[in-house]
Amino acid sequence: MSTAEGSEIHERAARLHGLAVAATDDGHPGLAARRLRQGLALLRWETGAPPDAGDPERAVLLARLLTSLAHAEAEQGHSARGTELLDEAQRWAPPAELAIVQGQRGLMYLRTGRTAEALELLDLAVPRLARGVELARVLLNRSVIHLMTGKVRLARADARRSAELARALGHEVLEAKAQHNDGYCDLLLGDIPTALAVFGEVEGAYRRVNPGFLPVLALDQARALLAAGLADEAGRTLDGALDGFRKQRLMQDYAEAELARAQAALHAGRFAEARAWARRAEDRFRRRRSPAWALRAELMRLRAEFAGAPRLGPPRLGPPRLGPPRPGSRGAPDQGGRPGSGGVLDQGVWPGSGGAPDHGGRPGPVARKAVDLAARCAELGLRDESETAALLATRALVAAGNLAEAEALWSGIAPLVRPGSRDAPLEVRLMRRLAEAELAGARGLRGQALRRVRSGLALIHAHRGRLGSLDMQTGVTALGSDLAAAGLAAALANGSARLVFEWSERCRAQAFRFPPIRPQHDEPTAEAMAELRHLAQQLHAGEAAARRDPEIRRRCLELERLIRERGWQLPGVRESLAPVSTGAVEAELAAAGLALVSLLNVQGRLLALVLGAGRCRLLELGAYAPLAEAVQRLTGDLNARAGRNLRPNLAAVIDASLRRQLATIADGLLAPLLPSLAGADGIVVVPTMALSAIPWGALPGLVGKPVVAAPSAQVWAAAQRARLTGVADGEPPLLVAGPNLTAVEPEIEQLATLYPKARRLTGSAATVAATLEALDGASIAHLAAHGHHERENVLFSRLVLSDGPLMAHDVQRLRTAPRHVVLSACDIGRLVVRPGDELLGFTAALLYMGTPTVVSSVAKVPDETAIAIMAAYHRHLALGLSPAAALAAASASASASAGESLSTFVCFGAG
């Protein structure tokens, strides 16, 4: 071969290597492997052939091609082949190239979970590399190891140094990956909004220069959402990531996404599904010879088994649920290397969830497996995973009733637990408190159990304070569900109704304790909202004409997701409002002549706390499930009955079902309560979960009686004080009429006779901007419009105005909350209830903003019924009745005059 021919071959091989590296950078190891094999074929490489000292350029090229091919093979799941190729590369590499081979071997160890060995190799490689792209790559990969081991300061230093080198070299892909890791440092530190903001910037860079890495970013975004308790959103994000990893044959990442999918399923209480995902991930990690990752997956599977196991020990308050993934062991190593999560926290749902457990296994066998797993994790240096497995074993023994074994195990692991350590992930710190609380409860040390629970809930509260998004503030409550259950169990065991009441208030609707955050003007969000409003108007018009446009609907969902993501990046205020004491609640109730009923679902049993007349009583009402089913059926019947010209036979069937469901709810819920409520002028109800959809004024026994529904006693007391102390300043009421409702104009005309000075927005004047401006600080606002409750994206529940929808998301822009809002619209009073009885919806958005009183419907309501009730409601208000009393009187009179018509309007907040 001539010198010229040899140079041309070397040049072609070098070009193929460069293309292969670019393919690997973009997350396509299969394509990279094909190009690398072509380069090796050009150089006529054969396995085991001795290095040719006479052609140093060929030796360097072969070493680089083999090194890169080793990584490409390992990424596709062929770890053994990757190791062989690295050994071969080391034979060919001249001394100057050995550091690159070391760095690649370190990356391979990193990807299979051998972090200590990986760090040793990368530490050796860094000082031997020149200030170039290879150094930037090794620093990037070393930052990931520091992320995995929780050394955030070191991880950030390496990531930022890598970014500086990449920026100087004009290497946008490496710079974006380094920024990705820098953002993950924020997530490790618990700053989810900042992490998501950085991820948002990185996403733009990846779309521009490295789209193949978008599934990796999606996996990290999903972990951030899991850390905020948003399991469904994380699950949808992970589904997209799994599809991307499968297409790109990134099998390590695919297995990590399966493991994260198991976490999302456990958050949602789908234990069998979680076990299946964890088992698949475990099998895949074992095939890849990734023992550390396989142990993490095994730990997840054990948690799923424990979550679904029947409890034989101390009482539990609902099926347990897993908490967030450990958010600190991900990152974006170069050439596709990305370690994933470590331990996860086994948590429970708020006691209002009920439901039958998914029996995944018995606690006793789970405990034995967890003890063995803790030892194996310790052998591999997986400190947090080992501690978590030992804590899981302790909890499982307590749940199985094996207290002596649990105490013996705890005495052995207690010295290893780092109670004051702040470097441990949040979920590990929470699990410590949970295990200690359950063990103390089993010993009968209820005071100690409550102190440990209180300490854990304080961690959750501090975590919530860093989040500015209402979406996340309500979601994060799920992370403390098991702690809340343990606290309530200890309070119930104590037997004091007041203690149970105090703990129920400590554990529900905690997002209301933070002052509302009004997002500043954000151009991308404003543009997305404007487009969404325009498209939603088109969609509504099409549906009215019986036309559906799936493309418009798809784009609306994209815009809603974008707007939510921008909201998730909003930082929190940290400082929360002081809790209202039980004595203060009792004083407010006494002043108003009311009694309060707080409902709890405890392992499928419905309990009621009745507070009033200087007493606190705890009553057991019966099974929760039949009532929840009756409420669901009632809502369906009300929606079917409203606004339709039904055939007489069908209408009779629906009416009979309505009466049946109302009777079921009244018999199961009210009958045991009414004797305790005698003498009260009205009732404050704090419902739980599905019971939040009850139209209280329609229940037999409550027709004509003032009833107000509130997320918690604390929320009611604060709203009541705000309603009574903030006397209206004489500002005229606001009356708004939406389009395409024939009954709206007469309704507004009737109200205008009561409020001759009212500000009216009708026809084309009833725009979103004009309504929001008038709504800001309004004394009374009556909005009559088409309404829609958006269950999947609750912050986009909406009222239809002349230029598009006014959404729950828009309410957050108000500078001053209106004092009294009446929503005369379909089912805009419906709520999505998250664990901890955290609420989302249009009505809830107004309550969060500080509106003391909101009147809205929890089901669809016929136009004629709405007009009659609303006119009567405002007449009674004008006579001086309180909102709850006015609604009760209006509903009773409308029901009496309209026969079978029922009032589905509820007074929320204060009455």
GUDREN-474027 format. One record per residue (C-alpha): z, x, y. Coordinates in pm, whole numbers, padded with zeros to 5 digits, always signed. Example, Ala and Ser with C-alpha at 12.3 -4.5 7.8 and 13.67 -1.06 7.14 Angstrom:
BEGIN
+00780+01230-00450;+00714+01367-00106;
END
This chain:
BEGIN
+00000+00000+00000;-00095+00137+00341;+00153+00181+00621;-00020-00094+00818;-00004-00335+00524;+00363-00253+00472;+00441-00315+00839;+00261-00648+00830;+00455-00757+00521;+00783-00654+00680;+00691-00845+00994;+00608-01160+00795;+00932-01130+00594;+01132-01086+00915;+00963-01392+01065;+01047-01599+00756;+01408-01483+00783;+01424-01595+01145;+01279-01936+01055;+01528-01968+00770;+01824-01890+00995;+01700-02154+01240;+01675-02407+00955;+02029-02323+00843;+02155-02352+01200;+02000-02699+01209;+02172-02801+00885;+01874-02776+00646;+01975-02525+00374;+01706-02642+00130;+01429-02560+00376;+01601-02230+00460;+01619-02134+00091;+01246-02194+00041;+01159-01970+00335;+01398-01699+00220;+01251-01696-00130;+00905-01659+00024;+01029-01357+00216;+01182-01202-00096;+00857-01258-00285;+00664-01082-00008;+00895-00782-00048;+00856-00798-00428;+01229-00813-00488;+01357-00837-00846;+01715-00903-00955;+01888-00582-01054;+01617-00351-00924;+01768-00029-00783;+01765+00008-00402;+01464+00205-00273;+01595+00483-00051;+01243+00569+00057;+01190+00243+00251;+01502+00178+00465;+01333-00104+00659;+01263-00292+00335;+01626-00240+00227;+01757-00388+00553;+01525-00688+00524;+01619-00750+00161;+01990-00735+00246;+01947-00988+00526;+01729-01221+00320;+01972-01211+00028;+02273-01263+00255;+02117-01569+00415;+01994-01704+00081;+02346-01673-00061;+02473-01904+00211;+02184-02150+00172;+02245-02175-00204;+02621-02218-00160;+02568-02495+00097;+02366-02687-00159;+02650-02665-00408;+02548-02350-00596;+02852-02136-00515;+02824-01910-00821;+02463-01831-00738;+02565-01759-00380;+02824-01508-00496;+02567-01331-00716;+02324-01305-00427;+02589-01160-00197;+02673-00897-00457;+02304-00811-00469;+02284-00800-00088;+02575-00560-00076;+02388-00324-00309;+02087-00314-00077;+02266-00314+00260;+02290+00019+00442;+02634+00099+00590;+02541-00050+00928;+02461-00385+00762;+02771-00411+00542;+02975-00587+00813;+02717-00868+00818;+02746-00908+00440;+03125-00909+00474;+03107-01176+00740;+02884-01393+00520;+03118-01352+00223;+03404-01450+00450;+03213-01765+00546;+03158-01850+00180;+03529-01807+00110;+03605-02021+00414;+03380-02301+00289;+03552-02308-00049;+03900-02311+00104;+03997-01947+00037;+04114-01904+00396;+04338-01599+00351;+04060-01398+00186;+03808-01525+00440;+04026-01420+00732;+04078-01073+00587;+03702-01016+00559;+03623-01154+00904;+03898-00945+01063;+03735-00639+00907;+03387-00741+01020;+03462-00815+01389;+03530-00456+01509;+03230-00324+01314;+02975-00552+01477;+02797-00484+01805;+02817-00729+02092;+02535-00944+01966;+02452-01264+01785;+02618-01151+01459;+02947-01093+01640;+02921-01437+01801;+02868-01590+01456;+03165-01412+01298;+03393-01504+01590;+03283-01865+01558;+03362-01869+01187;+03697-01698+01240;+03786-01966+01495;+03742-02222+01217;+03991-02040+00995;+04242-02047+01279;+04173-02421+01318;+04242-02473+00949;+04573-02288+00968;+04683-02456+01291;+04663-02144+01510;+04513-02318+01808;+04557-02035+02059;+04370-01788+01837;+04106-02047+01749;+04038-02122+02115;+04019-01752+02207;+03761-01683+01935;+03560-01997+02017;+03543-01918+02387;+03454-01553+02328;+03178-01665+02092;+03051-01910+02354;+03040-01636+02619;+02840-01406+02390;+02601-01686+02293;+02552-01788+02656;+02473-01428+02755;+02219-01407+02472;+02065-01744+02558;+02159-01876+02210;+02213-02246+02285;+02285-02342+01924;+02574-02098+01887;+02705-02191+02230;+02712-02561+02136;+02893-02487+01809;+03153-02278+01990;+03206-02559+02240;+03242-02795+01943;+03527-02580+01806;+03687-02560+02150;+03695-02940+02158;+03853-02945+01816;+04134-02733+01953;+04209-03025+02189;+04217-03260+01892;+04461-03031+01712;+04685-03045+02016;+04678-03425+02009;+04456-03466+02314;+04209-03710+02161;+04042-03820+02490;+03960-03462+02591;+03837-03380+02240;+03606-03682+02240;+03481-03595+02588;+03390-03243+02468;+03229-03388+02156;+03023-03614+02381;+02889-03312+02570;+02822-03128+02245;+02634-03429+02109;+02388-03404+02398;+02335-03034+02328;+02289-03091+01955;+02033-03365+02016;+01840-03122+02233;+01857-02797+02035;+02024-02861+01698;+01986-03225+01576;+02058-03128+01217;+02419-03064+01315;+02479-03419+01441;+02629-03540+01109;+02885-03256+01129;+02982-03370+01477;+02999-03731+01356;+03247-03625+01087;+03473-03468+01348;+03439-03769+01577;+03542-03990+01285;+03850-03776+01228;+03944-03820+01594;+03908-04198+01557;+04125-04192+01244;+04387-04002+01442;+04384-04293+01688;+04413-04556+01413;+04056-04688+01453;+03974-04702+01082;+03678-04940+01094;+03505-04744+01369;+03568-04420+01181;+03428-04572+00863;+03105-04674+01033;+03070-04327+01184;+03131-04164+00846;+02868-04380+00677;+02608-04237+00913;+02734-03883+00853;+02719-03927+00474;+02359-04038+00497;+02273-03732+00707;+02451-03488+00473;+02280-03637+00169;+01935-03602+00322;+02008-03243+00430;+02168-03153+00094;+02482-03025+00267;+02707-03089-00030;+03029-02931+00101;+03006-03147+00411;+02915-03448+00199;+03231-03405-00006;+03442-03362+00309;+03293-03684+00447;+03377-03861+00120;+03735-03744+00158;+03745-03870+00517;+03594-04199+00396;+03886-04229+00157;+04121-04189+00453;+03941-04464+00644;+03965-04699+00345;+04337-04629+00317;+04384-04704+00687;+04222-05040+00622;+04442-05110+00318;+04154-05095+00066;+04337-04882-00188;+04098-04908-00483;+03811-04808-00257;+04013-04516-00124;+04087-04394-00476;+03719-04410-00565;+03613-04209-00259;+03886-03949-00320;+03793-03917-00688;+03426-03856-00602;+03520-03595-00343;+03756-03425-00589;+03485-03403-00856;+03236-03264-00607;+03478-02999-00480;+03557-02889-00836;+03186-02853-00914;+03156-02637-00601;+03450-02425-00718;+03651-02517-00408;+04006-02536-00550;+04181-02585-00214;+03954-02873-00124;+03992-03022-00470;+04370-03021-00423;+04334-03198-00088;+04123-03465-00254;+04374-03495-00540;+04651-03539-00284;+04453-03816-00119;+04402-03986-00453;+04776-03970-00524;+04848-04128-00189;+04609-04405-00272;+04783-04460-00604;+05122-04468-00434;+04995-04703-00164;+04893-04958-00426;+05189-04911-00657;+05449-05189-00699;+05781-05103-00539;+06088-05104-00761;+06331-04949-00516;+06447-05060-00171;+06263-05353-00011;+05942-05273+00168;+05781-05480+00440;+05419-05504+00338;+05169-05292+00148;+05169-04929+00257;+04867-04779+00423;+04756-04426+00483;+04772-04285+00829;+04531-04059+01008;+04370-03753+00868;+04511-03426+00982;+04303-03370+01292;+04329-02998+01305;+04130-02838+01034;+03777-02905+01134;+03535-02714+01345;+03180-02598+01368;+03135-02263+01194;+02800-02102+01218;+02533-02173+00954;+02692-02496+00846;+03043-02377+00760;+03296-02648+00853;+03637-02680+00692;+03785-03026+00687;+04116-03200+00692;+04438-03093+00531;+04715-03340+00463;+04716-03708+00550;+05008-03937+00613;+05088-04223+00384;+05176-04507+00617;+05228-04879+00598;+05088-05177+00781;+05295-05381+01023;+05504-05636+00838;+05274-05914+00956;+04991-05829+00721;+05114-05973+00397;+04872-05978+00111;+04900-05869-00250;+04925-05498-00328;+04646-05321-00510;+04835-05180-00806;+04690-04833-00826;+04973-04683-01029;+05350-04672-01084;+05567-04474-00840;+05735-04276-01120;+05418-04114-01259;+05293-04063-00903;+05614-03869-00829;+05567-03638-01127;+05206-03569-01033;+05305-03507-00671;+05571-03251-00769;+05315-03060-00975;+05059-03086-00694;+05309-02951-00439;+05355-02637-00651;+04980-02583-00690;+04922-02629-00316;+05195-02374-00244;+05028-02123-00474;+04710-02145-00266;+04898-02117+00062;+04837-02480+00160;+05170-02515+00341;+05129-02859+00499;+04968-03006+00187;+05249-02869-00030;+05515-03018+00195;+05332-03349+00212;+05304-03369-00167;+05676-03298-00202;+05757-03567+00053;+05529-03808-00129;+05713-03732-00453;+06046-03807-00284;+05918-04138-00152;+05771-04230-00488;+06103-04165-00665;+06288-04376-00409;+06031-04655-00451;+06070-04636-00830;+06447-04669-00798;+06516-04315-00925;+06758-04226-00649;+06930-03941-00834;+06599-03766-00898;+06490-03830-00540;+06810-03673-00404;+06773-03373-00634;+06414-03321-00526;+06504-03361-00161;+06786-03107-00184;+06529-02863-00319;+06261-02919-00055;+06485-02987+00247;+06528-02613+00323;+06150-02576+00319;+06092-02862+00562;+06054-02751+00923;+06233-03033+01111;+06194-02878+01455;+05846-02738+01401;+05590-02852+01652;+05302-02670+01490;+05295-02912+01197;+05043-03195+01223;+05170-03526+01356;+05126-03699+01021;+05345-03442+00845;+05620-03480+01106;+05601-03857+01069;+05618-03836+00692;+05933-03624+00714;+06106-03894+00913;+05975-04163+00684;+06095-03990+00368;+06434-03922+00526;+06463-04283+00640;+06372-04429+00301;+06610-04194+00123;+06891-04278+00366;+06820-04647+00322;+06837-04614-00054;+07175-04442-00015;+07297-04732+00198;+07312-04516+00512;+07140-04771+00733;+07245-04609+01062;+07095-04276+00956;+06780-04450+00835;+06737-04624+01169;+06786-04299+01359;+06511-04128+01158;+06278-04424+01211;+06357-04427+01582;+06271-04057+01601;+05939-04115+01425;+05844-04409+01644;+05917-04195+01949;+05649-03953+01827;+05404-04242+01796;+05498-04365+02143;+05437-04021+02294;+05105-04002+02111;+05005-04343+02252;+05094-04224+02601;+04815-03966+02589;+04554-04238+02535;+04409-04431+02827;+04182-04661+02626;+04333-04998+02542;+04123-04987+02227;+04307-04672+02117;+04649-04771+02247;+04642-05079+02025;+04491-04891+01731;+04744-04607+01725;+05026-04845+01634;+04893-04839+01278;+05004-04477+01249;+05368-04588+01261;+05340-04896+01042;+05540-04759+00751;+05808-04635+00988;+05823-04980+01148;+05854-05133+00801;+06134-04895+00708;+06322-04972+01028;+06289-05345+00980;+06396-05312+00616;+06713-05129+00722;+06782-05392+00987;+06735-05674+00736;+06965-05500+00491;+07228-05485+00765;+07224-05864+00784;+07249-05884+01164;+06991-06122+01316;+07023-05948+01653;+06954-05609+01498;+06647-05750+01324;+06531-05900+01655;+06576-05569+01837;+06379-05382+01571;+06101-05639+01561;+06061-05594+01937;+06067-05216+01900;+05775-05234+01657;+05535-05495+01796;+05286-05510+02084;+05392-05167+02212;+05066-05111+02403;+05199-05358+02663;+05467-05105+02756;+05210-04884+02929;+05078-04973+03273;+04709-05063+03277;+04465-04785+03355;+04175-04879+03575;+03882-04649+03494;+03716-04483+03788;+03348-04533+03854;+03145-04370+03580;+02768-04366+03630;+02666-04362+03260;+02905-04649+03185;+02787-04846+03488;+02425-04804+03385;+02502-04905+03027;+02696-05212+03146;+02408-05317+03371;+02157-05288+03086;+02391-05462+02844;+02442-05752+03085;+02068-05790+03132;+01993-05779+02758;+02283-06010+02674;+02140-06265+02915;+01803-06240+02741;+01970-06271+02404;+02164-06580+02512;+01849-06741+02648;+01664-06668+02325;+01941-06812+02110;+01950-07125+02326;+01579-07166+02250;+01637-07098+01879;+01475-06754+01904;+01639-06436+01779;+01538-06086+01877;+01689-05829+01638;+01573-05538+01854;+01761-05667+02158;+02067-05725+01943;+02043-05371+01803;+02019-05224+02152;+02316-05433+02268;+02525-05289+01985;+02419-04936+02082;+02522-04997+02442;+02856-05148+02338;+02925-04841+02125;+02834-04609+02413;+03063-04794+02653;+03350-04789+02403;+03302-04417+02347;+03319-04352+02720;+03639-04556+02733;+03794-04356+02449;+03772-04048+02670;+04005-04199+02930;+04334-04001+02947;+04668-04178+02931;+04947-04194+03189;+05221-04086+02942;+05496-04272+03131;+05578-04612+02985;+05769-04912+03110;+06132-04937+03006;+06197-05185+02724;+06357-05516+02816;+06698-05565+02656;+06780-05860+02434;+07035-05969+02692;+06770-05977+02964;+06545-06190+02743;+06832-06431+02676;+06906-06457+03047;+06544-06547+03122;+06542-06804+02842;+06865-06961+02966;+06737-06982+03322;+06424-07162+03203;+06600-07379+02945;+06382-07241+02667;+06427-07115+02312;+06227-06831+02163;+06086-06818+01809;+05969-06477+01686;+05778-06484+01356;+05768-06201+01102;+05578-06164+00777;+05794-05963+00536;+05628-05896+00200;+05453-06231+00212;+05764-06421+00326;+05759-06577+00671;+06081-06523+00868;+06171-06666+01205;+06413-06527+01460;+06537-06800+01692;+06689-06683+02019;+06849-06923+02262;+07167-07097+02370;+07353-06768+02331;+07271-06738+01962;+07029-06543+01747;+06949-06689+01405;+06734-06556+01123;+06560-06820+00911;+06333-06792+00608;+06046-07039+00637;+05857-06982+00313;+05536-06815+00205;+05306-06669+00471;+04975-06691+00282;+04945-07075+00260;+05011-07104+00633;+04758-06833+00718;+04499-07009+00502;+04577-07344+00667;+04530-07189+01012;+04195-07045+00907;+04082-07381+00771;+04207-07558+01084;+04006-07325+01308;+03694-07390+01100;+03746-07766+01118;+03800-07761+01494;+03486-07554+01547;+03285-07786+01321;+03413-08095+01504;+03341-07970+01858;+03015-08040+02036;+02827-08196+01746;+02695-08542+01676;+02819-08558+01320;+02738-08828+01072;+03035-09068+01041;+03105-08975+00679;+03109-08599+00757;+03320-08655+01069;+03571-08850+00861;+03594-08568+00606;+03652-08310+00880;+03911-08529+01053;+04098-08575+00727;+04098-08201+00672;+04223-08147+01029;+04518-08377+00967;+04590-08206+00635;+04594-07855+00784;+04806-07963+01080;+05055-08123+00843;+05067-07812+00625;+05140-07592+00926;+05395-07835+01068;+05576-07876+00734;+05582-07505+00652;+05651-07371+00999;+05805-07634+01225;+06016-07848+00996;+06266-07571+00915;+06274-07465+01281;+06314-07790+01473;+06689-07831+01411;+06747-07488+01566;+06534-07582+01867;+06713-07904+01953;+06815-07917+02316;+06558-07668+02442;+06324-07791+02714;+06042-07582+02573;+05958-07305+02327;+05834-06949+02355;+05651-06851+02035;+05589-06490+01935;+05340-06538+01649;+05226-06286+01393;+04879-06199+01266;+04677-06508+01160;+04933-06745+01311;+04823-06628+01657;+04532-06874+01624;+04751-07186+01603;+04689-07448+01876;+05060-07510+01922;+05033-07821+02137;+04837-08001+01864;+05103-07963+01594;+05295-08276+01498;+05639-08234+01645;+05518-08025+01940;+05277-08269+02107;+05400-08313+02463;+05651-08028+02438;+05600-07717+02655;+05503-07419+02440;+05403-07073+02554;+05268-06801+02323;+05345-06436+02394;+05271-06105+02216;+05644-06018+02219;+05968-06130+02378;+05947-05834+02612;+05598-05933+02730;+05714-06290+02788;+06021-06186+02986;+05819-05949+03207;+05549-06212+03263;+05809-06479+03339;+05972-06260+03604;+05633-06181+03754;+05539-06550+03762;+05861-06655+03931;+05913-06365+04172;+05556-06320+04297;+05524-06636+04501;+05164-06720+04590;+05072-06623+04943;+04872-06935+05018;+04541-06792+04903;+04317-07082+04797;+04235-07120+04428;+03911-06990+04281;+03680-07230+04096;+03387-07082+03903;+03114-07272+03716;+02887-07097+03468;+02526-07199+03398;+02374-07429+03133;+02674-07658+03097;+02613-08015+03204;+02984-08094+03207;+03084-07803+03429;+02977-07943+03765;+03179-08266+03722;+03478-08059+03610;+03461-07837+03919;+03409-08141+04144;+03724-08305+04009;+03928-07990+04068;+03785-07950+04418;+03945-08282+04514;+04283-08134+04415;+04211-07803+04591;+04003-07889+04899;+04034-07531+05033;+03934-07371+04702;+03670-07100+04692;+03385-07227+04476;+03129-07014+04296;+02862-07229+04134;+02495-07201+04050;+02334-06872+04144;+02643-06773+04346;+02851-06745+04028;+02756-06383+03958;+02964-06127+03774;+03020-05917+04086;+03117-06214+04304;+03350-06353+04037;+03525-06020+03984;+03570-05974+04358;+03718-06323+04395;+03926-06287+04080;+04097-05973+04211;+04449-06084+04308;+04365-06457+04295;+04659-06696+04291;+04490-06947+04058;+04147-06895+03904;+03971-07162+03699;+03661-07039+03514;+03447-07301+03342;+03163-07139+03149;+03017-07075+02809;+03248-06835+02629;+03211-06622+02321;+03475-06437+02123;+03322-06114+01986;+03533-06032+01683;+03370-05699+01594;+03366-05562+01949;+03650-05755+02110;+03626-05587+02451;+03285-05749+02484;+03410-06105+02443;+03255-06277+02738;+03206-06563+02979;+02843-06643+03066;+02775-06640+03440;+02453-06681+03638;+02341-06317+03613;+02485-06235+03271;+02817-06211+03091;+03152-06121+03244;+03322-05928+02965;+03677-05843+02874;+03581-05482+02950;+03508-05586+03313;+03861-05716+03360;+03990-05357+03352;+03814-05294+03685;+04040-05538+03876;+04265-05366+04130;+04519-05650+04134;+04565-05886+03842;+04515-06256+03915;+04839-06450+03884;+04721-06753+03689;+04389-06781+03504;+04249-07088+03332;+03956-07027+03097;+03786-07357+03033;+03550-07212+02774;+03488-07241+02401;+03715-07013+02196;+03781-06740+02452;+04152-06762+02374;+04101-06621+02024;+04253-06282+01953;+04198-05995+01717;+04540-05894+01590;+04585-05533+01479;+04879-05386+01287;+05195-05412+01492;+05070-05745+01631;+04867-05554+01889;+04619-05790+02053;+04262-05759+02174;+04034-06019+02331;+03943-06169+02668;+04277-06344+02709;+04464-06034+02595;+04272-05820+02846;+04406-06035+03130;+04760-06014+02994;+04736-05635+02968;+04619-05619+03330;+04937-05799+03435;+04827-06161+03471;+05148-06357+03402;+04984-06679+03278;+04654-06740+03100;+04549-07080+02967;+04264-07070+02716;+04141-07228+02396;+04183-07081+02049;+03893-07283+01908;+03581-07460+02029;+03659-07769+02231;+03433-08073+02306;+03316-08091+02667;+03470-08433+02731;+03806-08319+02595;+03801-08003+02805;+03721-08197+03124;+04000-08448+03064;+04262-08186+02978;+04169-07952+03263;+04174-08228+03524;+04512-08351+03401;+04646-07996+03379;+04574-07918+03742;+04710-08258+03853;+05042-08181+03683;+05043-07830+03833;+04997-07982+04177;+05301-08200+04110;+05511-07887+04053;+05522-07862+03677;+05527-07520+03515;+05204-07414+03341;+05339-07479+02990;+05481-07818+03089;+05159-07912+03271;+04948-07820+02968;+05177-08012+02734;+05157-08325+02947;+04781-08293+02992;+04719-08236+02622;+04937-08528+02519;+04768-08770+02758;+04418-08653+02662;+04497-08680+02291;+04637-09030+02334;+04331-09150+02522;+04070-08975+02305;+04196-09074+01962;+04117-08798+01715;+04057-08532+01985;+04302-08247+01977;+04393-07998+02247;+04319-07644+02141;+04433-07495+02473;+04733-07262+02466;+04947-07126+02747;+04973-06748+02700;+05211-06504+02866;+05459-06699+03077;+05500-07072+03105;
END
